[in-house]
Amino acid sequence: MKLFSTIGACLVLLLFSCTEKKPAERLTDEQLQAYADELAHRYIITDGHVDLPYRLKIKNFRIEREYMGIPIKTDQGDFDFERAKKGGLDAPFMSIYIPSSYQMQPDKGKVLADSLINMVTGIVSNLPDNFALANTVADVEKNFQAGKISLPMGMENGAPIGDDIKNVQYFFDRGIRYVTLTHSKDNQICDSSGDTTHTWNGLSPFGRDVVKEMNRVGMMVDISHVDDSTFYQVMKLSTAPCIASHSSCRYFAPTVKRDMTDDMIKKMGEHGGVIMVNFYNAFLDSAVVNQNNINRKKLRELLAAQGLNYNDAAAKPVIEQFEKDNPSLKTDVEMVANHIDRIVQLAGIDHVGFGSDFDGVDGQLPTGLEDASKYPNLIYSLLKRGYTDSDIKKICSDNLFRVWRKVEEVAKK
């Protein structure tokens, strides 16, 4: 009996030690790839920023099946239902994107925002077996169990709020769960990383009220696109943790002011927030940015020497040949994993997620992450680097869910 107990204890210990090993230590490469795909479908995958609504509004998709222009399957863009299902994407935040040209036209911006929100609700109304709205974490979890893709919404650019603080509550009631305070230009709320005007040197007085009101109603404050001064002021002012819905590390792309510095990443972690890594090539590697800028300059000079403008019919074969001879540089999935590593190193595993910017970067995406079907490739890369199952679960959704719930908790208080 004692011998049996000893053997049993050894078996339990052996089993425990095996399950505690990192997947990369116990699986072959082929098995690890299959395991990455399995995790992508076992865990809820959230994505902080997918630009489908605006793309559907302004672009003509070639669609095999369509409801109100909504793609189930398409060879255009980066997102559709079938590719999302293949990649395990369960809760992409639909970006209610308001271009910077609306900064001085808040009424028109509000109309545009409402039309894009209506588009998202229209997707759900017309495809109730495929998609569902999600205003809470519980909604996402319920939809996941039902096999549906959740479509939570975030508004990119606070211009439609105008100068009326009541619009924060208005957009919350319409389903907006985060607002990116500005876009590529300074607006009435704050300064942008893409502008050099420094209108407010951070937040405007009204912008401070907007942050407080977002805390009050339970809306996540998104610091993607803001300038550094705005970021630090938001960190001091917000009583709830914040998100960067689609931002990367300036460490790897020092010429990109849109990215976050090491210190900003640390501050986000200290404040309890989450940085959702952007997949856009130009935000991932300055070498890519710089070489592609050189190529664009060469092309402009080539066209000018022949007396051509970019949109001239005669310029088309010249441009095609130039792009064939000088293809745009790209990054790959490993570079995205490098950014995730950097954030984990600086802020910890609890403060990183995915924020692809799918359908918002004209296909300028890393090799291996070309569309919404490719999340398993990124999970595979992370597993190869020693990330555990629980780490992957946090990155896929738990980190964002923690922030989302905390924002709701702060609002209740």
Legacy VTK file of the C-alpha trace (Angstrom):
# vtk DataFile Version 3.0
C-alpha trace
ASCII
DATASET POLYDATA
POINTS 413 float
0.000 0.000 0.000
2.827 2.344 0.895
4.608 1.502 -2.385
1.408 2.260 -4.323
1.081 5.610 -2.531
4.670 6.486 -3.302
4.246 5.619 -6.978
0.996 7.596 -7.112
2.642 10.629 -5.564
5.485 10.405 -8.056
3.016 10.214 -10.939
1.165 13.284 -9.668
4.460 15.143 -9.274
5.525 14.112 -12.770
2.196 15.211 -14.243
2.378 18.521 -12.404
5.920 19.198 -13.594
4.894 18.465 -17.181
1.904 20.774 -17.095
4.012 23.508 -15.550
6.507 23.427 -18.398
6.241 26.132 -21.032
4.686 24.755 -24.245
7.866 25.471 -26.217
9.774 23.155 -23.877
7.549 20.107 -24.411
6.185 20.369 -27.960
7.742 19.981 -31.377
7.586 22.962 -33.692
4.703 21.447 -35.636
2.834 20.672 -32.422
3.471 24.196 -31.170
1.929 25.695 -34.305
-1.166 23.539 -33.830
-1.258 24.463 -30.148
-1.089 28.183 -30.996
-4.123 27.751 -33.231
-5.913 25.860 -30.463
-5.220 28.639 -27.931
-6.408 31.264 -30.414
-9.795 29.553 -30.377
-9.819 28.506 -26.715
-9.305 32.033 -25.402
-11.264 35.148 -26.293
-9.168 37.370 -28.556
-9.882 41.074 -28.354
-8.445 43.676 -30.707
-8.439 47.308 -29.646
-8.870 48.817 -33.098
-10.353 47.623 -36.392
-11.328 50.293 -38.948
-14.009 48.304 -40.763
-16.908 50.825 -40.440
-15.115 53.753 -42.079
-13.607 51.484 -44.717
-17.042 50.146 -45.598
-18.334 53.695 -45.841
-15.692 55.014 -48.243
-14.376 51.965 -50.118
-16.008 49.652 -52.624
-15.602 46.054 -51.527
-15.945 43.116 -53.880
-18.204 40.929 -51.780
-19.437 37.406 -52.396
-22.295 37.775 -49.937
-23.483 41.075 -48.656
-25.959 42.718 -46.337
-25.906 46.505 -46.518
-22.360 46.282 -47.840
-21.214 44.104 -44.935
-18.606 41.497 -45.831
-18.919 37.911 -44.694
-16.197 36.973 -47.143
-14.200 39.386 -49.271
-10.815 39.646 -50.928
-10.657 43.310 -49.918
-9.379 44.768 -46.676
-8.129 42.911 -43.629
-11.292 41.846 -41.799
-14.365 39.790 -42.583
-16.359 37.186 -40.669
-14.685 34.131 -42.167
-11.124 35.381 -41.650
-11.908 36.516 -38.107
-13.297 33.086 -37.268
-10.267 31.372 -38.768
-7.936 33.538 -36.697
-9.913 33.261 -33.468
-10.759 36.967 -33.316
-13.796 37.269 -31.042
-14.107 40.923 -30.046
-12.657 43.505 -32.435
-13.424 47.047 -31.317
-15.096 48.691 -34.286
-13.438 52.068 -34.778
-15.871 54.936 -35.195
-13.201 56.917 -37.016
-13.603 60.674 -37.429
-10.979 62.242 -39.739
-9.078 65.284 -38.505
-10.833 67.404 -41.128
-13.856 67.340 -38.787
-11.969 69.067 -35.948
-13.607 72.396 -36.769
-16.946 70.809 -37.735
-18.097 68.969 -34.602
-21.739 68.885 -35.720
-20.794 67.165 -38.974
-18.448 64.922 -37.006
-21.324 63.882 -34.770
-23.435 63.064 -37.819
-20.619 60.943 -39.232
-20.117 59.193 -35.879
-23.821 58.394 -35.662
-23.820 57.026 -39.215
-20.899 54.701 -38.439
-22.501 53.554 -35.186
-25.661 52.850 -37.169
-23.574 50.802 -39.589
-22.267 48.611 -36.761
-25.737 48.119 -35.294
-26.907 47.355 -38.839
-24.317 44.596 -39.142
-25.698 42.986 -36.006
-29.334 43.432 -37.066
-28.732 41.856 -40.454
-26.388 39.096 -39.321
-27.582 38.120 -35.828
-26.174 34.596 -36.135
-22.688 35.946 -36.818
-22.293 39.196 -34.883
-23.539 40.773 -31.663
-23.098 44.096 -29.907
-21.069 44.179 -26.694
-21.211 46.955 -24.124
-19.649 44.992 -21.267
-17.153 42.208 -20.691
-20.083 39.968 -19.766
-21.601 40.650 -23.202
-18.376 39.559 -24.903
-18.176 36.383 -22.830
-21.830 35.537 -23.531
-21.367 36.105 -27.268
-18.220 33.969 -27.257
-20.117 31.055 -25.735
-22.763 31.468 -28.458
-20.113 31.404 -31.193
-20.704 35.004 -32.233
-18.178 37.740 -32.922
-18.708 40.708 -30.590
-18.573 44.216 -32.030
-17.812 46.628 -29.188
-17.196 50.191 -30.351
-14.578 52.881 -29.718
-14.583 56.369 -31.232
-11.285 57.470 -32.771
-11.094 61.258 -32.306
-13.184 63.129 -29.757
-14.055 65.925 -32.199
-17.774 64.922 -32.343
-18.088 65.710 -28.629
-17.789 69.334 -29.705
-17.988 71.763 -26.788
-20.930 69.997 -25.118
-19.871 67.736 -22.252
-23.271 66.003 -22.438
-22.098 64.338 -25.649
-19.841 62.042 -23.617
-22.935 60.479 -22.057
-24.689 60.579 -25.443
-22.005 58.491 -27.131
-21.756 56.142 -24.149
-25.474 55.521 -24.438
-24.969 54.789 -28.142
-22.474 52.042 -27.273
-19.113 53.822 -27.416
-16.839 52.302 -24.773
-13.666 54.267 -25.406
-12.751 57.548 -27.044
-9.350 58.199 -28.588
-9.041 61.811 -27.454
-7.744 63.123 -30.781
-6.347 61.922 -34.091
-3.588 63.429 -36.252
-4.298 67.095 -35.429
-4.903 69.059 -32.246
-8.597 69.312 -31.444
-10.781 70.938 -28.799
-9.758 68.294 -26.247
-5.983 68.003 -26.507
-2.826 68.081 -28.608
-1.939 65.363 -31.091
1.348 63.527 -31.659
0.871 64.274 -35.358
0.699 68.050 -34.931
3.422 70.569 -34.136
1.121 73.437 -33.148
0.941 72.562 -29.422
-2.379 74.371 -29.155
-2.930 73.483 -25.499
0.437 72.102 -24.388
-1.471 68.954 -23.460
-5.128 68.873 -22.445
-7.368 71.867 -22.980
-9.490 73.047 -20.020
-12.464 71.406 -21.736
-10.372 68.300 -22.337
-9.807 67.952 -18.612
-13.572 67.999 -18.148
-13.936 65.360 -20.876
-11.523 62.983 -19.110
-13.368 63.451 -15.808
-16.725 62.878 -17.499
-15.437 59.723 -19.199
-14.393 58.457 -15.776
-17.836 59.338 -14.425
-19.857 57.520 -17.098
-17.536 54.496 -17.343
-15.889 55.110 -20.700
-12.259 54.107 -21.252
-9.835 56.950 -22.019
-7.672 56.071 -25.032
-4.302 57.831 -25.284
-3.327 56.549 -28.739
-2.531 59.518 -31.030
-2.096 62.088 -28.237
1.177 63.952 -27.760
3.474 63.231 -24.839
2.299 66.197 -22.734
-1.320 65.103 -23.071
-0.394 61.565 -22.083
1.265 62.588 -18.823
-1.555 64.956 -17.924
-4.122 62.198 -18.511
-2.123 59.842 -16.282
-2.306 62.381 -13.453
-5.950 63.280 -13.992
-7.765 60.032 -14.744
-9.070 58.146 -11.722
-9.464 54.985 -13.827
-6.823 53.064 -15.796
-6.511 54.006 -19.466
-5.842 52.172 -22.697
-3.705 52.722 -25.755
-6.055 51.048 -28.228
-3.484 50.785 -31.039
0.023 51.965 -30.130
3.526 50.532 -30.362
6.957 51.156 -28.811
9.048 54.158 -29.816
12.111 52.144 -28.766
11.987 50.317 -32.118
10.736 53.292 -34.130
12.377 56.396 -32.641
11.268 58.622 -35.527
7.602 57.816 -34.869
6.167 60.264 -32.314
2.889 58.371 -32.551
4.510 55.517 -30.589
5.025 55.375 -26.825
8.358 55.929 -25.088
9.698 53.492 -22.511
8.754 55.897 -19.722
5.202 56.267 -21.056
4.863 52.477 -21.149
6.037 52.263 -17.535
3.571 54.969 -16.497
0.724 53.119 -18.193
1.641 50.025 -16.220
1.858 51.942 -12.957
-1.560 53.433 -13.713
-3.009 49.975 -14.338
-3.571 50.476 -18.059
-2.994 48.326 -21.132
-1.037 49.033 -24.342
-2.533 47.248 -27.348
0.209 46.825 -29.924
-0.386 48.293 -33.393
0.583 46.078 -36.373
1.226 48.919 -38.857
4.678 48.487 -40.469
5.566 52.158 -40.084
4.918 52.088 -36.317
6.986 48.957 -35.795
10.387 49.831 -37.253
11.970 53.192 -38.133
14.224 51.498 -40.712
11.077 50.611 -42.651
9.713 54.153 -42.290
12.942 55.784 -43.416
13.553 53.550 -46.445
9.978 53.881 -47.648
10.236 57.667 -47.292
13.383 57.600 -49.428
11.548 55.551 -52.064
8.628 57.959 -52.104
10.998 60.886 -52.597
12.735 59.080 -55.476
9.396 58.395 -57.124
8.316 62.037 -56.844
11.604 63.124 -58.403
11.255 60.557 -61.185
7.740 61.738 -62.038
8.754 65.414 -61.884
11.667 64.779 -64.262
9.156 63.418 -66.786
6.690 66.253 -66.206
4.125 63.933 -64.642
1.830 64.135 -61.640
1.003 61.078 -59.545
-2.603 60.917 -60.820
-1.756 61.301 -64.509
-2.682 58.349 -66.688
0.806 58.354 -68.189
2.284 58.111 -64.694
0.671 54.748 -63.965
3.202 52.513 -65.829
6.083 54.568 -64.399
4.774 54.111 -60.861
4.142 50.391 -61.373
7.654 49.792 -62.659
9.200 51.865 -59.863
7.273 49.931 -57.206
8.305 46.668 -58.849
11.969 47.725 -58.744
11.681 49.334 -55.285
9.115 47.378 -53.274
7.945 48.861 -49.976
9.755 47.386 -46.997
7.722 45.395 -44.505
8.248 43.980 -41.058
7.170 40.524 -39.939
5.269 38.914 -37.103
8.454 38.632 -35.049
8.720 42.413 -34.901
5.264 42.629 -33.361
6.382 40.044 -30.811
9.426 42.241 -30.108
7.096 45.109 -29.202
5.085 42.851 -26.912
8.330 41.680 -25.271
9.370 45.289 -24.698
6.107 46.216 -23.011
6.236 43.110 -20.820
9.820 43.949 -19.868
8.917 47.518 -18.909
5.390 47.274 -17.515
4.706 43.576 -16.934
2.590 40.878 -18.518
-0.645 42.474 -17.234
-0.354 45.549 -19.447
-0.203 44.447 -23.087
-2.712 43.383 -25.754
-3.465 43.447 -29.493
-4.504 46.611 -31.367
-3.950 45.711 -35.009
-5.328 48.763 -36.888
-6.719 46.332 -39.471
-8.494 48.079 -42.341
-6.858 51.353 -41.331
-3.361 51.075 -42.807
-4.001 50.162 -46.453
-2.533 46.694 -46.136
0.824 47.901 -44.774
1.009 44.991 -42.346
3.746 42.574 -41.274
4.430 39.323 -43.063
2.502 36.703 -41.117
-0.085 39.210 -39.853
-1.680 40.269 -43.118
-5.279 39.985 -41.946
-7.642 38.841 -39.188
-6.971 35.149 -39.860
-3.349 35.356 -38.710
-3.468 35.793 -34.898
-2.288 32.180 -34.387
1.018 33.148 -36.035
1.610 35.796 -33.371
0.595 33.440 -30.576
2.996 30.843 -31.996
5.820 33.396 -31.938
5.044 34.241 -28.308
4.937 30.575 -27.323
8.328 30.058 -28.989
9.673 32.867 -26.810
8.539 31.132 -23.627
5.167 32.704 -22.930
2.847 30.426 -20.957
-0.826 29.651 -21.524
-1.836 32.116 -18.804
0.379 34.795 -20.391
-1.329 34.261 -23.746
-4.772 34.468 -22.142
-3.871 37.800 -20.540
-2.569 39.250 -23.796
-5.546 37.982 -25.809
-8.219 39.497 -23.582
-7.805 39.329 -19.810
-5.703 42.480 -19.582
-8.244 44.567 -21.472
-11.119 42.966 -19.563
-9.467 43.945 -16.270
-9.214 47.581 -17.366
-12.741 47.610 -18.794
-14.180 46.266 -15.528
-12.117 48.663 -13.434
-13.375 51.629 -15.470
-16.942 50.483 -14.789
-16.134 50.066 -11.096
-14.720 53.593 -10.849
-17.840 54.960 -12.538
-20.104 53.240 -9.988
-18.198 54.921 -7.177
LINES 1 414
413 0 1 2 3 4 5 6 7 8 9 10 11 12 13 14 15 16 17 18 19 20 21 22 23 24 25 26 27 28 29 30 31 32 33 34 35 36 37 38 39 40 41 42 43 44 45 46 47 48 49 50 51 52 53 54 55 56 57 58 59 60 61 62 63 64 65 66 67 68 69 70 71 72 73 74 75 76 77 78 79 80 81 82 83 84 85 86 87 88 89 90 91 92 93 94 95 96 97 98 99 100 101 102 103 104 105 106 107 108 109 110 111 112 113 114 115 116 117 118 119 120 121 122 123 124 125 126 127 128 129 130 131 132 133 134 135 136 137 138 139 140 141 142 143 144 145 146 147 148 149 150 151 152 153 154 155 156 157 158 159 160 161 162 163 164 165 166 167 168 169 170 171 172 173 174 175 176 177 178 179 180 181 182 183 184 185 186 187 188 189 190 191 192 193 194 195 196 197 198 199 200 201 202 203 204 205 206 207 208 209 210 211 212 213 214 215 216 217 218 219 220 221 222 223 224 225 226 227 228 229 230 231 232 233 234 235 236 237 238 239 240 241 242 243 244 245 246 247 248 249 250 251 252 253 254 255 256 257 258 259 260 261 262 263 264 265 266 267 268 269 270 271 272 273 274 275 276 277 278 279 280 281 282 283 284 285 286 287 288 289 290 291 292 293 294 295 296 297 298 299 300 301 302 303 304 305 306 307 308 309 310 311 312 313 314 315 316 317 318 319 320 321 322 323 324 325 326 327 328 329 330 331 332 333 334 335 336 337 338 339 340 341 342 343 344 345 346 347 348 349 350 351 352 353 354 355 356 357 358 359 360 361 362 363 364 365 366 367 368 369 370 371 372 373 374 375 376 377 378 379 380 381 382 383 384 385 386 387 388 389 390 391 392 393 394 395 396 397 398 399 400 401 402 403 404 405 406 407 408 409 410 411 412
